[in-house]
Amino acid sequence: MGDTGNQGVSTSAFPNPPNYFKQYTDENVRRGLAPPPPPPVQDSYTMFGAQYTAEDAIIRPLESLGFRRLHPQNYDHKRELKKLNHSIVVNFLDLIDILIKAPNSPKRTEKLEDLNLLFIHMHHLINEYRPHQARETLRVMMEHQKNQRQEIGERFKKHLDKVKELIQTSIAHLSEDYSFDSKSLVKTELLQAGHSLGEYSMEVEPCDQLDRMMCDIVDSMN
């Protein structure tokens, strides 16, 4: 917090960012009133009081920051981090020994500077894992989205199979009902046809007997 002087108003060295999100409402986006994104940085910019350029590496080397390098150019991060961790513990124990035996010794300042340099190197090596962390985070996020889509696809397939099964069952029931109705219709038609033939035979049969009787009379007369 800092005092602005006579006004007696305290302001933060790093104030809260402006509420840009309030300008990107659904209504503003639909009506085209949302402000466009800022243009890409071409030259230099200031971040947390430090000057940067667009060509700077994401993780700047220690030499450009004014620190002495303790590890070689080509190194194993895991091995170097273990070495730094061991050196920090040893130097911390040495600092405690100095504070016990000779608190005003100049070696106390040297140990503090050594510890500061060791922590800076450890922090720098950890920061070099940031791009790897970003890639892994993106990979895990995409893998999660892939698993979600596969799960949704499997659920949709199961529902589709159930719908197909219901449709096939309904079609089978409809076929059975239609075949039963057809058989009943055929039997009814046959019965109706047989009844009609019976009536026809009953009507025709007396004529056949009369003809036979007439034939017998004619034969007897001869």
N, C-alpha and C positions, 0 to 999 in steps of 0.2 A: 504494500500500500504506500502511496506517496501523497504528500501534501502539495496542493497546487499553489499555496502562498496565502495571500490575503483573503481569498474567498473561503478558505477553510473547508474545501471540498476534497475528499480523499478519492483518488482514482487508482485502479489497478494497473500495474505495468502491462499485464496481458488481459485486457477486457474480454468479456464473452463475445463470441462471434455474432454477427448480425443474423437476425431470423429470416434468412432467405427463403426458408421452406414455406413461410406464410404467403409468399408471392406465387407459389406453384400449386395453387388449389386446382381442383378439377374444373371449376368454372373458368378460371383464368386460362388454363391450358386449352379448354374447349373453344374459348373465344379468341385465343391467340394473344392474350395479354401478358402471359408469363415472360419474363425477361430472358433473352438468349444466354447461353453459357458464355463465360469469359473466353477470350481468345487465348490460344496457347502462348506460353512465355517464350519469347524469342531471344532476349539478351540476358539480363541479370535480374535477380529478385532478392528480397530480404526476408529471412525467416528466423524468428526468435533472435533478432538483433545481429544475425550473421549474413554476410553477402554471399550469394551463390549465383552460378551461371547455369544455363540450360545444358551446357556441355559437360558439366561436372559429373563424375561417377556417383552412383547411388551411395556407395560406401567409399569414402575418400581414404587414401592410404595414410598411415601414421606420419610419414615424413612430411606430407602436406599440412598436417596439423601441428607440426613442430615438436613431435615426440620421437625419441630414439627407439628404433625397432629392436626388440629382443629375440625375435624368432626369424628364421630364414625366409626367403621369398617363397620357396616351395616347401610346404609343411603339411602335416596332418593335424587337422583341427582338434581331434579328440586327444591326441598325444600332447599337443601344446597346451590345451586347457588343463589337462592333468598336471603338467609341469608347473603351470602358473598357479594352480590351486595349492600344490605342495610348497612352492616358493612363498606364497602369501602366508601360509601357516607358519613356516620357518621364520620369516621376517617379523611376523607378529609376536612370536615367542621371543625373538631377539629384542624387539622393542620393549616388551614387558621386563626383560632382564635389565635393560638399560635404565628404564624408569625406576627399578628397584635399587640398583647399585649407584647410578649416577644420573639423576634426573636432569641436571643442567649440562650434560655432556653434549657436544656438537653432533655426536653420533645419533642422538635422538632425532634431530632434523633430517639427517641422512636416511634413517630408517623410514621416517614418514614419507620422504620423497620416493624411496624405493617402493613402498607400499602403494603410493598413489600411482606410480608408473605401472606396477603390476596390475592394479585394478583397471587402469585405462586399457591395457593390452587385453585383459580378459573381456572387458566390455566390447572392445573392437572385434575380437574373434567371435563373440556371440552375435554381434550385429551382422557379421558376414554370413550368418545363417538366415538372415531375414529373407533374401530372395528364395532360398530353399523352402523356408517356412511358408512363404506366399504361394509357391507352386504346390506344396503339399496340401495347404488349405484349399486351394482351388481344386486339386485332384479329389480330396475327400468330399468336397461339396458336390462336384460333378458325379462322383460315385454314389453319393446319397440320392441325388436326383435320378440317376439311372435306376437305382433299386426301387425308388418310389414309382417310376414309370413302369418298371417290370411288374411290380405288385399290382398296379392299377390294370395293366394289360391282362394279368392272370385272373384278377377278379372279374374283369369284363368277359373274358373267355368262359369262365364258369357260369356267369349269368347267361351268356349266349347259348351255352350247351343246355342249360335248364329250359330256356325258351324253346329251343329246337325240340327238346324232349316233350315239352307240353304240346307243341304243335303236332308232333308225330302221334302222340296219344290221342289228341282230339281227332285227327284224321282217321285213326284206326277205329275209334268209337263211331264216327260218322259212317265209315264203310260197313261196319257190322249192322248198324241200324238200317242202312240202305239195302243191304242184302236180305235182311229179315223182311222188310217191307216188300221187296221184289218177290221173295218166295211166297209170301202170303198172297200177293197179287196174282201170282201164277196159279196157286192152288184155287183161289176164288174163281179165276177165269175158267179153270178146268172143271170145277164143280158146276159153274153156270153153263158151260158147254155141254157137260154130261146131262144136266137136267133138261136142256133144250133137246138133246138127241133122244132122251127118254120120252119126252112128250111127243116128239115127232114119230118115234117108233110105235107109241101107243095109238097115235092117230092113224098110222099107216097099216098097222097089223089087222084091224077089222076088214079093211079093203082086200087084203090078201086072202082072208078066209072066205069071203063072198065069192071072190074069183075062183077059189078052189072048189067051192060048192057048185058054182055054175058049170065049171069044167066037168065035175063028176056027173051032173044031170045030163049034160050034152053027151058024155060018153055012154051013159046008160040008155039013152034014147037010140043011139046007134047000135 
